[in-house]
Amino acid sequence: MARGGGGGGAVVRLPPMNALEILRETVRVLRADPHAFTSVLFFLLCPASGCLLLSAAALEGAAVLPLARRLLAAAAASGLPLTHFVRQLAHHLAATLVASVVSFPATFTLLLAARAAAAYAVAAVYAGKPLLAGAELSLLARRAWPRLAATYALACAAVIACLSSFLALLVTACSTLKFMLYPPDIVVCAGLLTVLAFSVAYAHTIIVCNLGGVIAVLEDIAGVSALRRSVQLMRGQTHVGLLIFLGSTIGLAFVEGLFEHRVKTLSYGDGSSRLWEGPLLVLMYSFVMLIDSMMSVVFYFTCRSSSMEILDDEGGKIEELEMMVGSNSVIR
């Protein structure tokens, strides 16, 4: 493993890794500088995670349930039978939308600053520099925040476009099958296929946007340029990014499920409270988000190393070609 200067100009050579190896490398980096990552966890990620988890719980009756009823009404009008799965999906989608809108200010400030700080901390570990102090880390995060904010805004627009296309396609497909008098089972199968297609498109969008955010922090580009470079770097490594996204999604969904079943229900049945578990689950949620951010940075360095190796191979081939041309010209 070759390492050079820090930041975006660091010459860091990592071997190609799968998702499990990236997780192991992330744990190694975390142990190399625990103070910086702990500061990011407690001062930035925990407040952002608390806003994200508590917003949906606080607005359950005021916003989540009415929005879920409207989604169910739209699903029934399009021909989808209101099964338990459809009801759960509508409620989860409504809770996600409400939490995203309400916690957007915290996400746009604290979460982006946390991602920038995590990216700089990982780069500092690879650079072999002295450990960054909290003030230095905060200064670097503030400097990178405008580029990351522009990239994040574009990523939000891409996610909204993906979600809008999914809802339009779902309603159109189900309404068409209902109009053609197909049985409800066929309509449900069409809906499930639409959900599957949306999941694949959404996963690709998220991994491109996450890698683009890392590029916006460690390189001097932002917005469309960062996302375009993300697509270029990720060629041949898409399956690794998908596995990272799947693992992070499962971890976050697990903690969200625990929060919903352990905190939203205020007692065990004998009057004892569960509210004390809330801060612990917020900390767990923040830790998963920290590991996800760090894995995205490690994934960036592995993709960058692979692209540099390809350029080195191409450079060697060009030099061989030039030598052959030169020798031929001498012969002639």
Sine and cosine of phi, psi and omega as CSV:
sin_phi,cos_phi,sin_psi,cos_psi,sin_omega,cos_omega
0.00,0.00,0.89,-0.45,0.00,-1.00
-0.99,-0.12,0.69,-0.72,-0.01,-1.00
-0.75,-0.66,0.54,-0.84,0.01,-1.00
-0.72,-0.69,-0.60,-0.80,-0.02,-1.00
-0.91,0.42,0.24,-0.97,-0.10,-1.00
-1.00,0.09,0.05,-1.00,0.07,-1.00
0.95,0.31,-0.44,-0.90,-0.05,-1.00
-0.94,0.34,-0.38,0.93,-0.01,-1.00
-1.00,0.02,0.12,0.99,-0.03,-1.00
-0.93,0.37,0.74,-0.68,0.08,-1.00
-1.00,-0.02,1.00,0.04,-0.05,-1.00
-0.94,-0.34,0.87,-0.49,0.00,-1.00
-0.94,-0.33,0.94,-0.34,0.07,-1.00
-0.93,-0.37,0.63,-0.78,0.07,-1.00
-0.93,0.36,0.38,-0.93,0.07,-1.00
-0.84,0.54,0.71,-0.71,-0.07,-1.00
-0.77,-0.64,0.51,-0.86,0.19,-0.98
-1.00,0.02,-0.04,-1.00,-0.10,-1.00
-0.90,0.43,-0.63,0.78,0.00,-1.00
-0.92,0.40,-0.64,0.76,0.03,-1.00
-0.92,0.39,-0.57,0.82,0.07,-1.00
-0.91,0.42,-0.61,0.79,0.07,-1.00
-0.90,0.44,-0.68,0.74,0.03,-1.00
-0.90,0.43,-0.67,0.75,0.03,-1.00
-0.90,0.44,-0.59,0.80,0.05,-1.00
-0.89,0.45,-0.67,0.74,0.04,-1.00
-0.90,0.44,-0.63,0.78,0.04,-1.00
-0.89,0.45,-0.68,0.73,0.03,-1.00
-0.91,0.42,-0.63,0.77,0.03,-1.00
-0.88,0.47,-0.65,0.76,0.02,-1.00
-0.95,0.30,-0.40,0.92,0.00,-1.00
-0.95,0.30,-0.49,0.87,0.00,-1.00
-0.60,-0.80,0.94,0.35,-0.07,-1.00
-0.93,0.36,-0.47,0.88,-0.07,-1.00
-0.92,0.38,-0.70,0.72,-0.01,-1.00
-0.90,0.43,-0.71,0.71,-0.04,-1.00
-0.95,0.33,-0.54,0.84,0.08,-1.00
-0.92,0.40,-0.61,0.79,0.06,-1.00
-0.89,0.45,-0.68,0.73,0.05,-1.00
-0.88,0.47,-0.65,0.76,-0.04,-1.00
-0.89,0.45,-0.77,0.64,-0.14,-0.99
-0.99,0.15,-0.61,0.80,-0.13,-0.99
-1.00,-0.01,-0.37,0.93,-0.06,-1.00
-0.87,-0.49,-0.77,0.63,-0.12,-0.99
-0.97,0.24,-0.62,0.79,-0.01,-1.00
-0.89,0.46,-0.71,0.70,0.08,-1.00
-0.89,0.46,-0.65,0.76,0.02,-1.00
-0.91,0.42,-0.67,0.74,0.02,-1.00
-0.92,0.40,-0.63,0.78,0.04,-1.00
-0.88,0.48,-0.68,0.73,0.05,-1.00
-0.89,0.45,-0.64,0.77,-0.05,-1.00
-0.93,0.37,-0.67,0.75,-0.03,-1.00
-0.98,0.21,-0.63,0.78,-0.09,-1.00
-0.98,0.19,-0.40,0.91,-0.06,-1.00
-0.91,0.42,-0.71,0.70,0.01,-1.00
-0.92,0.38,-0.62,0.79,0.01,-1.00
-0.92,0.38,-0.63,0.78,-0.03,-1.00
-0.95,0.32,-0.49,0.87,-0.05,-1.00
-0.96,-0.28,0.43,0.90,-0.03,-1.00
-0.85,0.53,-0.78,0.63,-0.05,-1.00
-0.99,0.11,-0.46,0.89,-0.09,-1.00
-0.99,0.13,-0.57,0.82,-0.10,-1.00
-0.77,-0.64,-0.65,0.76,-0.12,-0.99
-0.92,0.38,-0.79,0.62,-0.04,-1.00
-0.89,0.45,-0.69,0.72,0.07,-1.00
-0.88,0.48,-0.64,0.77,0.03,-1.00
-0.92,0.38,-0.63,0.78,0.04,-1.00
-0.90,0.44,-0.62,0.79,0.05,-1.00
-0.90,0.43,-0.63,0.78,0.03,-1.00
-0.92,0.40,-0.63,0.77,0.05,-1.00
-0.91,0.42,-0.64,0.77,0.05,-1.00
-0.91,0.42,-0.62,0.78,0.05,-1.00
-0.90,0.44,-0.66,0.75,0.05,-1.00
-0.91,0.41,-0.61,0.79,0.03,-1.00
-0.91,0.41,-0.68,0.74,0.03,-1.00
-0.91,0.42,-0.63,0.78,0.01,-1.00
-0.92,0.39,-0.49,0.87,0.00,-1.00
-0.99,0.11,-0.11,0.99,0.07,-1.00
0.95,-0.31,-0.03,1.00,0.01,-1.00
-0.97,0.24,0.78,-0.63,0.09,-1.00
-0.94,0.34,0.65,-0.76,-0.08,-1.00
-0.99,0.14,0.95,0.32,0.05,-1.00
-0.98,0.21,0.10,-0.99,0.01,-1.00
-0.89,0.46,-0.62,0.78,0.01,-1.00
-0.90,0.44,-0.68,0.74,0.00,-1.00
-0.91,0.42,-0.65,0.76,0.03,-1.00
-0.90,0.43,-0.68,0.73,0.02,-1.00
-0.91,0.42,-0.65,0.76,0.01,-1.00
-0.90,0.43,-0.67,0.74,0.01,-1.00
-0.90,0.43,-0.66,0.75,0.01,-1.00
-0.92,0.40,-0.67,0.74,0.01,-1.00
-0.91,0.42,-0.67,0.75,0.02,-1.00
-0.90,0.44,-0.66,0.75,0.02,-1.00
-0.90,0.43,-0.70,0.71,0.02,-1.00
-0.89,0.46,-0.64,0.77,0.01,-1.00
-0.91,0.42,-0.68,0.74,0.00,-1.00
-0.91,0.42,-0.70,0.71,0.00,-1.00
-0.90,0.43,-0.71,0.71,0.00,-1.00
-0.90,0.44,-0.62,0.78,-0.01,-1.00
-0.91,0.41,-0.66,0.75,-0.02,-1.00
-0.94,0.34,-0.72,0.69,-0.07,-1.00
-0.93,0.37,-0.65,0.76,-0.05,-1.00
-1.00,-0.02,0.20,0.98,-0.04,-1.00
-0.87,0.50,-0.68,0.73,0.04,-1.00
-0.85,0.52,-0.68,0.74,0.03,-1.00
-0.93,0.38,-0.63,0.78,0.02,-1.00
-0.91,0.41,-0.66,0.75,-0.07,-1.00
-0.95,0.31,-0.32,0.95,0.00,-1.00
-0.94,-0.33,-0.91,0.42,-0.11,-0.99
-0.93,0.37,-0.72,0.69,-0.07,-1.00
-0.92,0.40,-0.67,0.74,0.03,-1.00
-0.91,0.41,-0.64,0.77,0.07,-1.00
-0.89,0.45,-0.61,0.80,0.03,-1.00
-0.91,0.42,-0.66,0.75,0.02,-1.00
-0.91,0.41,-0.65,0.76,0.04,-1.00
-0.90,0.43,-0.70,0.71,0.00,-1.00
-0.90,0.43,-0.64,0.77,0.03,-1.00
-0.90,0.43,-0.64,0.77,0.01,-1.00
-0.90,0.44,-0.69,0.72,0.02,-1.00
-0.92,0.39,-0.60,0.80,0.00,-1.00
-0.92,0.39,-0.66,0.75,0.05,-1.00
-0.90,0.43,-0.68,0.73,0.03,-1.00
-0.89,0.46,-0.59,0.81,0.03,-1.00
-0.92,0.39,-0.61,0.80,0.06,-1.00
-0.90,0.44,-0.70,0.71,0.01,-1.00
-0.93,0.36,-0.50,0.87,0.01,-1.00
-0.97,0.26,-0.28,0.96,-0.03,-1.00
0.95,0.31,0.38,0.92,0.01,-1.00
-0.99,0.16,0.22,-0.97,0.14,-0.99
-0.86,0.52,0.51,-0.86,-0.06,-1.00
-0.87,0.50,0.70,-0.72,-0.03,-1.00
-0.95,0.31,0.72,-0.70,0.12,-0.99
-0.97,0.23,0.26,-0.97,-0.04,-1.00
-0.89,0.47,-0.61,0.79,0.00,-1.00
-0.92,0.40,-0.66,0.75,0.03,-1.00
-0.90,0.44,-0.68,0.73,0.00,-1.00
-0.89,0.45,-0.66,0.75,0.03,-1.00
-0.91,0.42,-0.64,0.77,0.02,-1.00
-0.91,0.42,-0.70,0.71,0.02,-1.00
-0.90,0.44,-0.63,0.78,0.01,-1.00
-0.90,0.43,-0.64,0.77,0.03,-1.00
-0.92,0.40,-0.58,0.82,0.03,-1.00
-0.92,0.39,-0.61,0.79,-0.04,-1.00
-1.00,0.08,-0.19,0.98,-0.11,-0.99
-0.87,0.49,-0.67,0.75,0.01,-1.00
-0.86,0.51,-0.67,0.74,0.03,-1.00
-0.91,0.41,-0.68,0.73,0.00,-1.00
-0.92,0.39,-0.60,0.80,0.02,-1.00
-0.91,0.42,-0.67,0.74,0.04,-1.00
-0.89,0.45,-0.66,0.75,0.02,-1.00
-0.93,0.38,-0.63,0.77,0.01,-1.00
-0.91,0.41,-0.63,0.78,0.04,-1.00
-0.89,0.46,-0.66,0.75,0.05,-1.00
-0.92,0.40,-0.60,0.80,0.05,-1.00
-0.91,0.42,-0.65,0.76,0.06,-1.00
-0.88,0.48,-0.65,0.76,0.04,-1.00
-0.89,0.45,-0.63,0.78,0.03,-1.00
-0.92,0.40,-0.65,0.76,0.02,-1.00
-0.92,0.40,-0.67,0.75,0.03,-1.00
-0.89,0.45,-0.65,0.76,0.05,-1.00
-0.90,0.44,-0.63,0.77,0.03,-1.00
-0.91,0.42,-0.68,0.73,0.01,-1.00
-0.92,0.39,-0.66,0.75,0.02,-1.00
-0.90,0.44,-0.66,0.75,0.04,-1.00
-0.89,0.45,-0.63,0.78,0.02,-1.00
-0.89,0.45,-0.74,0.68,-0.01,-1.00
-0.90,0.43,-0.66,0.75,0.02,-1.00
-0.91,0.43,-0.67,0.74,0.01,-1.00
-0.92,0.40,-0.63,0.77,0.00,-1.00
-0.90,0.44,-0.73,0.68,0.00,-1.00
-0.91,0.42,-0.66,0.75,-0.01,-1.00
-0.91,0.42,-0.72,0.70,-0.03,-1.00
-0.90,0.43,-0.73,0.69,-0.02,-1.00
-0.92,0.39,-0.65,0.76,0.01,-1.00
-0.90,0.43,-0.64,0.77,0.02,-1.00
-0.90,0.43,-0.71,0.71,0.01,-1.00
-0.92,0.40,-0.59,0.81,0.05,-1.00
-0.91,0.40,-0.65,0.76,0.02,-1.00
-0.91,0.41,-0.52,0.85,0.02,-1.00
-1.00,0.08,0.12,0.99,0.11,-0.99
0.90,0.43,0.58,0.81,0.11,-0.99
-0.98,0.22,0.47,-0.88,0.00,-1.00
-0.92,0.38,0.35,-0.94,-0.03,-1.00
-0.85,0.52,-0.52,0.85,0.00,-1.00
-0.89,0.46,-0.64,0.77,0.03,-1.00
-0.92,0.40,-0.62,0.78,0.02,-1.00
-0.90,0.44,-0.65,0.76,0.03,-1.00
-0.90,0.43,-0.67,0.74,0.03,-1.00
-0.88,0.48,-0.67,0.75,0.06,-1.00
-0.89,0.46,-0.64,0.77,0.05,-1.00
-0.90,0.43,-0.64,0.76,0.03,-1.00
-0.91,0.41,-0.63,0.77,0.05,-1.00
-0.90,0.44,-0.61,0.79,0.05,-1.00
-0.91,0.41,-0.66,0.75,0.05,-1.00
-0.89,0.46,-0.65,0.76,0.02,-1.00
-0.90,0.44,-0.70,0.72,0.02,-1.00
-0.89,0.46,-0.65,0.76,0.03,-1.00
-0.90,0.43,-0.65,0.76,-0.01,-1.00
-0.88,0.48,-0.68,0.74,0.02,-1.00
-0.91,0.42,-0.72,0.69,0.01,-1.00
-0.90,0.43,-0.64,0.77,0.01,-1.00
-0.91,0.42,-0.67,0.75,0.00,-1.00
-0.89,0.45,-0.70,0.72,0.04,-1.00
-0.89,0.46,-0.64,0.76,0.01,-1.00
-0.89,0.45,-0.68,0.73,-0.05,-1.00
-0.92,0.39,-0.68,0.73,-0.04,-1.00
-0.94,0.35,-0.57,0.82,0.08,-1.00
-0.91,0.42,-0.68,0.73,-0.01,-1.00
-0.93,0.37,-0.63,0.77,0.03,-1.00
-0.90,0.45,-0.71,0.70,0.04,-1.00
-0.92,0.39,-0.58,0.82,0.08,-1.00
-0.90,0.44,-0.58,0.82,0.07,-1.00
-0.90,0.43,-0.65,0.76,0.05,-1.00
-0.90,0.44,-0.66,0.75,0.03,-1.00
-0.89,0.45,-0.63,0.78,0.02,-1.00
-0.90,0.44,-0.48,0.88,0.01,-1.00
-0.99,0.15,-0.74,0.67,-0.15,-0.99
-1.00,-0.01,-0.21,0.98,0.05,-1.00
-0.81,-0.59,0.33,-0.95,-0.11,-0.99
-1.00,-0.01,0.78,0.63,0.07,-1.00
-0.66,-0.75,0.30,-0.96,-0.04,-1.00
-0.39,-0.92,0.20,-0.98,0.10,-0.99
0.92,0.38,-0.72,-0.69,-0.05,-1.00
-0.88,0.47,-0.62,0.79,-0.01,-1.00
-0.89,0.46,-0.65,0.76,0.02,-1.00
-0.92,0.40,-0.67,0.74,0.01,-1.00
-0.93,0.37,-0.59,0.80,0.04,-1.00
-0.91,0.42,-0.68,0.74,0.05,-1.00
-0.92,0.39,-0.54,0.84,0.07,-1.00
-0.87,0.50,-0.70,0.71,0.03,-1.00
-0.89,0.45,-0.64,0.77,0.00,-1.00
-0.92,0.40,-0.69,0.73,-0.03,-1.00
-0.93,0.37,-0.50,0.87,-0.14,-0.99
-1.00,0.07,0.03,1.00,0.00,-1.00
-0.89,0.45,0.80,-0.60,-0.05,-1.00
0.99,0.12,-0.12,0.99,-0.01,-1.00
-0.86,-0.51,0.23,0.97,-0.09,-1.00
-0.89,0.46,-0.62,0.79,-0.03,-1.00
-0.90,0.43,-0.55,0.84,0.04,-1.00
-0.92,0.38,-0.69,0.72,0.05,-1.00
-0.88,0.47,-0.61,0.79,0.03,-1.00
-0.91,0.41,-0.63,0.77,0.03,-1.00
-0.92,0.38,-0.61,0.79,0.07,-1.00
-0.89,0.46,-0.71,0.71,0.02,-1.00
-0.89,0.46,-0.65,0.76,0.00,-1.00
-0.90,0.44,-0.70,0.72,0.02,-1.00
-0.90,0.44,-0.68,0.73,0.02,-1.00
-0.91,0.41,-0.64,0.77,0.00,-1.00
-0.90,0.43,-0.66,0.75,0.03,-1.00
-0.90,0.44,-0.68,0.73,0.01,-1.00
-0.89,0.46,-0.71,0.70,0.01,-1.00
-0.92,0.39,-0.64,0.76,0.02,-1.00
-0.91,0.41,-0.58,0.81,0.03,-1.00
-0.89,0.45,-0.71,0.71,0.00,-1.00
-0.93,0.37,-0.63,0.78,0.05,-1.00
-0.88,0.48,-0.65,0.76,0.04,-1.00
-0.90,0.43,-0.67,0.74,0.07,-1.00
-0.88,0.48,-0.66,0.75,0.00,-1.00
-0.90,0.43,-0.63,0.78,-0.02,-1.00
-0.93,0.36,-0.65,0.76,-0.09,-1.00
-1.00,0.02,-0.36,0.93,-0.06,-1.00
-0.97,-0.22,-0.43,0.90,-0.08,-1.00
-0.95,-0.31,-0.66,0.75,-0.01,-1.00
-0.89,0.45,-0.58,0.82,0.12,-0.99
-1.00,0.08,0.90,-0.43,-0.27,-0.96
-0.99,0.16,-0.12,0.99,-0.01,-1.00
-0.51,-0.86,0.31,-0.95,0.03,-1.00
-0.98,0.17,-0.15,0.99,-0.10,-1.00
0.91,-0.41,-0.35,0.94,0.04,-1.00
-0.96,-0.29,0.19,0.98,0.05,-1.00
1.00,-0.08,-0.18,0.98,0.01,-1.00
-0.97,0.24,0.64,-0.77,-0.14,-0.99
-1.00,0.06,0.50,-0.87,0.09,-1.00
-0.96,-0.30,0.05,1.00,-0.12,-0.99
-0.89,0.46,-0.42,0.91,0.00,-1.00
-0.91,0.42,-0.34,0.94,0.01,-1.00
-0.98,0.22,-0.27,0.96,-0.04,-1.00
-0.85,0.52,-0.81,0.59,0.02,-1.00
-0.86,0.51,-0.59,0.81,0.02,-1.00
-0.91,0.42,-0.67,0.74,0.01,-1.00
-0.94,0.34,-0.57,0.82,0.09,-1.00
-0.89,0.46,-0.65,0.76,0.04,-1.00
-0.91,0.43,-0.67,0.74,0.04,-1.00
-0.89,0.46,-0.68,0.74,0.02,-1.00
-0.89,0.46,-0.66,0.75,0.01,-1.00
-0.91,0.41,-0.62,0.78,0.00,-1.00
-0.91,0.41,-0.65,0.76,0.06,-1.00
-0.89,0.45,-0.65,0.76,0.03,-1.00
-0.91,0.41,-0.60,0.80,0.05,-1.00
-0.90,0.43,-0.72,0.69,0.02,-1.00
-0.88,0.47,-0.63,0.77,0.03,-1.00
-0.89,0.46,-0.69,0.72,0.02,-1.00
-0.90,0.44,-0.67,0.74,0.01,-1.00
-0.92,0.39,-0.62,0.79,0.03,-1.00
-0.91,0.42,-0.57,0.82,0.06,-1.00
-0.89,0.45,-0.62,0.79,0.02,-1.00
-0.94,0.35,-0.70,0.71,0.05,-1.00
-0.88,0.47,-0.65,0.76,0.06,-1.00
-0.87,0.48,-0.62,0.79,0.05,-1.00
-0.87,0.49,-0.71,0.70,-0.03,-1.00
-0.93,0.38,-0.58,0.81,0.05,-1.00
-0.92,0.38,-0.67,0.74,0.04,-1.00
-0.91,0.42,-0.64,0.77,0.01,-1.00
-0.91,0.40,-0.64,0.77,0.03,-1.00
-0.90,0.44,-0.66,0.75,0.01,-1.00
-0.89,0.45,-0.67,0.74,0.01,-1.00
-0.92,0.39,-0.58,0.81,0.04,-1.00
-0.92,0.38,-0.61,0.80,0.05,-1.00
-0.91,0.42,-0.62,0.78,0.04,-1.00
-0.90,0.44,-0.67,0.74,0.03,-1.00
-0.90,0.44,-0.63,0.78,0.04,-1.00
-0.89,0.46,-0.68,0.74,0.03,-1.00
-0.89,0.45,-0.69,0.73,0.01,-1.00
-0.91,0.42,-0.62,0.79,0.04,-1.00
-0.89,0.45,-0.64,0.77,0.05,-1.00
-0.90,0.43,-0.64,0.77,0.03,-1.00
-0.91,0.42,-0.62,0.78,0.01,-1.00
-0.91,0.42,-0.66,0.75,0.03,-1.00
-0.89,0.45,-0.66,0.75,0.04,-1.00
-0.88,0.47,-0.65,0.76,0.01,-1.00
-0.90,0.44,-0.68,0.74,0.02,-1.00
-0.90,0.43,-0.62,0.79,0.04,-1.00
-0.91,0.42,-0.64,0.77,0.03,-1.00
-0.90,0.43,-0.68,0.74,0.02,-1.00
-0.90,0.44,-0.66,0.75,0.01,-1.00
-0.90,0.44,-0.67,0.75,0.02,-1.00
-0.91,0.41,-0.63,0.78,0.03,-1.00
-0.90,0.44,-0.64,0.77,-0.01,-1.00
-0.92,0.40,-0.56,0.83,0.04,-1.00
-0.92,0.39,-0.67,0.74,0.01,-1.00
-0.86,0.50,-0.69,0.72,0.02,-1.00
-0.92,0.38,0.00,0.00,0.00,0.00
